[in-house]
Amino acid sequence: MGLLEQDTPVTEQQEILEALRKVGSNLEATIRHLSEVITIDKSLNKNKRPLLLNAEVQKVLELVEHEIRLCRATITCDFSDRAKLLAVPAYLESIIQNLVTNALRYRHPLRAPEITIGHIEKENHDLLYVKDNGLGIDLKRHGDKLFKMYQTFHGHEESRGLELYLLKSQIEAMDGSVWVESEPKKGSTFYVKFRKKQHIENSASGMV
């Protein structure tokens, strides 16, 4: 703003205004993410309900359809139409959207994104996974910082270092867990573990 108050050429003023626009946009996104983090309610287990995974995934894919087309991404769904997850509806949508948009954002520059959204049913829990062929992450260097606040690993201009922190917070609020398998330049697979209701009830009564 100080530069704008000076006698600067119009072209430089336009560059300054564009920089201000980007700063304002980044700040707005950061504030929104922080707001989401502090409003996560860890007593929300009572609000969890069985949700059809297919319906939740399709909802997210519609939201990011434009970005998918721009990236020429291929999305594959590897789960049954009957697959369900026990989750808080708003959190499940946020988790899926976070994982899909991250896969698109950190795509490899030399190939079109290929993303697989899958489900594995276990006796006591369900696994949701999102696999991509993107930039990947060096887990030896960054594994201990991956889900911490304000950590970025690829220098992407849209990265805030809050997405994975928010993701982990939402999952843990539902008594779940998240981890990643990744190799630099080859891609990543994020796994999200959702507990089943029966397992939660048994755990509470000491019958695990």
N, C-alpha and C positions, 0 to 999 in steps of 0.2 A: 504493500500500500504506500510505503514511503517512496518507492521508485515511481509510482504513478503520480505522486504529487510533484515530482520534479519535471523539468522541461524535457521530456523524452520523446523521441520520434513516435509517430503513430504505429509503425510496425513493431517497435519494441513494446509499446503499450499493449498491443494485441497479444504478444508473447507472454507478457506479465499476467494479463487477464486469463489466458489459457492455463498458466501455471497455478494461478489462484483457484481456478475452477477445479483442477486436479487435486490440489491440497484440500479444498472444501469437500470434494467427493470422498477422498480418503478419510478425512476426519469424521465425516458423517457415518461412513461404514464402520470405522473403529468404535465410535460411540454406540452404534446399534449393536455391534457384537458384544461389547462390554455390558450393555444393558441386558442382553440375552443371557450372558454368563451369570450375572448377579441375581437374575430372577429365576434361575433353575431351582426347582423345589425338590429336595431329596426325599420328601414324604409322598411322592406321587405314585408309589407302587399301587396304591388303592385305585388309581385312575387308569391303570393299564387294562387293556382288553385285547382279545384276539383280533388281529387285523389281517385281511387278505393281502399278501405281499404283492400280488399282481396289480391290484387296484392302486396301492401306494406307489409302486414303481411307475405305472402309467401316468399317474398324476404329476410326478416329478418330471418325467420325460416330456410331457406337454409344456411344462413351465420352461424347460431349457431347450425346447425344440429348435429355436432360432440358432442358438450357439452350436447345437449338434450339426445342423446343416452347414453352417459356416466352416466348421472344422472338418466336414465330410467324415464324421465319425460313424462307426458301426457299433451299435449297441445290441448285445445278445443277452437274452434272459434265460437262465438255466435253472428253472424251478417249476414245480407243478402249479397248475392253476388253483389248486386247493391249499397251497402252502400258506401257513399263517404264522405270525409272530405276536407274542404277547408284549405289547408296548403302549406307551402314551402316544396317541395319534400325531400330535404336533411334533413330538420329538422324532418319531420314526420318519416322517416326511423330511424333517430338517437333516437327519443323518444321511438318508439316501441322497438328497440333493447335494449335501456337502461332499460326499464321496464321488458322485458323478461329475460335479463341476470341477473338483480338484483334478480328476482324471483328464478332463478336457483342457483345463488351464495349463497343466504341466505335461502336455503332450510332447512327443519327440518331434523336432522340426523336420525330420527326413521321412516321416511316415504318417499316414492318417491314423487317428486314434481308433483302437479296437478295445471296447470295454465289455466285460462280461459281468452281469449281476446274477449271483447265484445263491442258492439256499441248500444247506445240509441239515437234515433233521437227526438229532441225537436223542438218546433216552431222556436225559434230564435238561437238555437245552437245544436251542436252534442256533445255527450259524448263518449269518448273512455275510456274503463276501462280494467285493467289487475288485475285479482284476483289470489292469490296463497294460498297454505296451508303451508307456510314456518314458519320461526321463529317468524314473527310478530314484532311489535314495540310498546314499552310502550309510548303511546302518552302523558300520564300525565307527564312523565319525560322528553321526548325528542321532543314533538310536536312542540315547539317553535323554535327548532334548526334543524328540519328535512331537510329543503331545504337550509341551510346555508353552506358556504364553509368550508371544512376541518372538517366536523362533521361525526363521525362514531359511530355505536351503537352496533355492534356485535363482534368487534375485528377480523374480517376476514382479512387474510394476503393480499388479493388482493384489499381491500377497500382503496380508496384514499380520501374519503370525498368530492369528486367533482361531482360524477355522478348525484345526485339529484339536486345539484346547477345548473349544466349545463342543466339538464332537464327543470327546472323551468325557466331558462333564455331563452331557446329556445321557450318555450310555451308563455311566456309573450311577446317575440319579435313578435309573431303572434297575439297579442291581446287576448290571451287565459288565462286560469288559471288551476291550478292543486291542488288537495288535496288528502288526504289518510284516509281511515278507517282501523284500525288495532287493533289486540288483541295479546298480547304476547303468543307465542307457538301455536297459531291457524292460523295465516296468515294475509295478508294485501290485500287491494284493492285500487289501485291507479286510480283516475279519472282525465281525461284531458278534459277540455272544449274547443271546437273549435267554434268560432263564424261563423254564416252563412253570406254570402255576403250581402244578402238583409238587414240583421240586422245591418251590419257595415254601409251600405249606409244610412239607416234610422237614425242611431245614429249620423252620421256626419251632417245630416240636421235637427237634433232636433226632429225627429219623432220616438222615441223609443216606 
